[in-house]
């Protein structure tokens, strides 16, 4: 079943490792006048789009994105999350939806989002027959897959989506640029740790969104402080937040929230039930809820 859906959705001519899995025209066969940028158009059924980004991997971006989508749902919004990390999709694991295949709508042959904890989700990871197999794609196939994830998913089903969170891959490359060119993104959230290297890359991420005309709604600092469960002493494992505060001041962006370094956050995600769903009354979940409220206000969404 998964193999059939995968072939139907992205029109492959072979496995994920095939050199041209999407059957795209090869170099030299596309007329010059057809090589322009895709026309930006809304995603049907989606009212607002918020991108969660980090220019560096390993800062907990996907965990932040997943918890924010769950926080939006808890605030009474119809929430969705789209995993645009083609090479390392995380949403199937975070939402306990591995080994689950989405269905196709009978009329338009669109993918139907998979739902868990009240959030609609979509990821290329749902279409992979082997979760451990690498995706070895060149640029054109990569961008075609992103385009189809954006526009060939039935987000409009059952009332649509008030806010769609985009879990972007690390970096400032093709996928980020393609998304900014294809869909109207209301704004971006940049995620960083206090570590000097992460902050330097976060600055690059802010600069990227400026170049593509996407407003930065704010920054979330992740893994800022570890509080000892025995003595309650707080330790800034990755250094103090002075760099993050300075960065926000220099670039005129808001520090939306400071997510602590807590073992439960990682453990909740690894077992497929992120903190906002697993421990909704915890202080940690409260941070995500506060950030979601701020973001909702910034894009004009009323929440309960």
N, C-alpha and C positions, 0 to 999 in steps of 0.2 A: 504493500500500500504506500509506504513512504517513498519507495523508488518511483512509483507511478506519479505521485504528487510532485516530486522533485522534477521529473522530466516535463510534466505538463506546465509547471510554473516557470522554469527558466530555460525550457527548450534545449536541453543539453543534447549533445551528440555522443556523450561518454560520461565517465565518472568525474568527480570533483577534481581529480588530478589531470584531466584532459587539457591539452594546450589551448583548445578553443571550445570550452564547454557550452557556451551560449550560441554557437553557430553564427558568430558575427562576421560581416564582410571583412576580408583581409585588407591589408595595407595596399593602397593603390586602386581599390575598387569603389571607394566612396567619392562621388563627385565633389569638387571643391566647395560648391555652394551649399552642400548639405552638412558641412563639417562644423557649423556654428554651434553655439551653446544651446542647451535645451531651454525651452520657454518655461519661465517660472509659473507654476500654477498651484492652487491650493490642493490639499489632500481632502478628497471627498469625505464628508462626515466628521472632519476634525476642525474644531473651532480655534484652538490655540496650540502652538508648538513651542516647546522649550527644549533647547539642546543642552546636554550636560557634557562638558568637555574637560580634557586635561592634555596638555602637550607632552606630558611624561606618563609612562605606564607605571603601574604599581602604587598609585596614590589612593586607590579605593574608589575610583570614579563610578564603576558599575554598581557598587554597593550603595553609593550615594544616590545614583539615579533610580535604582530599584526602590529604595526607601522613600524617596520623594514622590514617586508615582503612587505608592501605598498611602502616603500622607495625604495626597490630593484626594484619594478615594475616601479616606476617613473624614475629610472635610466636606464630603457630600458631593464631590465632583465626579463626573464620568471620566475615569482616568485610563490612559493606555501608555504602554512603553514599547518603543521600537528599538531593537538591538541592531545597530548599523555597523558593529564590529564584525566584519566578514571573516577575518582570520582567527579571531579569538572570542566567539560569542559566549556571553556569560549569563544571559537572561534565562535560558532553559534550566540551568542549575539553580540560580537564585530563586526561581519561582516553582521549583520542584516539578518541572515539566519535561525533563529529559525522557527520551524514548516515547515521545508523544508527537503524533503527526497531525497537522491542521487539515481540515477538509477544504474542498473547493465549493464555491457557490455554483449552483446548477446553471444560472443564467449567464453570468459574466465570467465564470471561471476564475474568480478571485479567491485568494486565501482567506479563510475565516480565522480571525485571531483566537488564540487559546487564552482562556481566562482562569486566573487563580487569585484568591484573596480579594476579589472584586476589581481586579485590574486586567484589562485586555493586553495581551502581549503578542509580539511577533519577532521571530529571529530566524536567520538562515540556519541556525543550529537545529531547528525543528526538521529541516529538510535533508540533513546529512544522515546517510545510512550508517556511517561509522563515526561516532563522536570523536574518536582519537585521530581520525585521518586529517592531514593538513589540507587546507584549501590553497592550491597552487594556481593562481590566476594572474593573468596580465591585466594592465590597466583597463582596457575596454570592457572585458568581461566583468571586472570588479564594479565599474561604474554602472553597467547595465543591471547588475544584480541590485545595486542600491536603488536605482530608478524603479525597479519592479517592487522592491520592498516598500517604497514610498507610495506607489500609485496602484499596485495590483493586490492590495489587501483591503478587505471589506470592513473598514473602520466604521462605516455608516450603519452597520447592522445594530439593531436593538437600541436605537436612539442616538448613535454616534458617540463621539468623544469630546468632552469639554477641553481637556488638555492632554496632549501627547508628548511624553518625554522621549527625547532621542538620546540613547546611550551611544555617544560617538566613540570611535576608536581613538587611541592615543595619537598624538602628533598633530601636524598642521598640513596635511597632504590632500590627495585627490578626493577622498570621501568627504571630508569637511567642505572642501570647495564645491564639490558637486551638489551637496545638500543645500548649501547657501544659494546656489544658482537655480535649483529646481523648485524649491518650496519656500513660501514666506514664513521664516522663522521669527517668532515674536521676540526672542532674546535667548541669550546663552548664560549658563552658569559655569564658571571655571572652578575646578577642584584642585587643591594643592595641599601638600603637607608643609610644615614649617621648614623643611630641609632646604638648604641654600640652592641645591641643584633643581629641586622641584619648583621653587619660587622663580628661578630664572626661566624655566620652561613655561611656567604659567604666564609670565609676562609676554612670551612669544605667542601664547594662545590668545591673550587679550588683543595683541597687535593683529593677529590673523582675522579676528572677528571685525576689527575696525576696517580692515582692507576690503572685506566682502559685504560690509554694510549691515552687519547683525549687531544690535545693541547688546552689551554685556550687562545683564541684570544684577550681577554681583558675584562674589566669590565665597566658596565654602572651604574652610580650613578643616582638613581631616587629620585625625591622629595627633591632635595638638598636645594633649596632656594625658598622662597615665596616672590614675589615682590608685595607690596601693590599697588592696582590699583589707589588709591587716591594720595598717596605721593611718590610712587615709591621706598620707603624704602625697603631694602631686609632683610629678617629674615630667619635664619637657623632654621626651626621649629624642626627638628630632630637632631640638633647639627651640628657643623662645619664638614667640610670634611677632617679634619686632619687624622682621623682613616682610611678613604678610601685611601687617598694618601699614608699613611704609609704602609697599606696592599699591595698596588700595588708595592711599592718599595721593600718590603721584599720578595715578591713572583715573582718579575720580570715580571709583567704583565702591560699592557697599560690601562690607564684610557681613554676609548674611547669617553665618553661624559657625560655631566651632564644635566639631564632632570629636569627642574624646577617643583616645586609644583604649579600647575595652575589648577583652577577649570574646565577650558575648556577641559583639557585632559581627566579627568574622565567623564565629561558630553558627550563629543564626543563619547567615547567608550560605554557609557550606551545607547545611542540612535542608536548604530550600525553603526557608521561612524567615525572610528578613526581619530586622528588629521591630519595625513599626507593626508588623503582623504578629510576631512572636512575643514581644514584650511591650504592648501598646502603652502601658502606664509608666514605663521606665523613664528615667531622666534622659536617657539616650534617645528614645523615641520622641521625647518632647522637643529635642533640638531639631529633628527632622520636621516635626509638625510646625514649629515656629518658622523655619525656612520656607516651607510650603505656603504658609499664610502670607509671608512677605512677597513671594513670587506671584501668588494669585492676585494680590493687590496691584502688582506692577504691570500685569497684562490685562487688568480690568475684569477679573473674575470675582464674583461674590461667593463667599464660603460661609458655611454654618458655624 
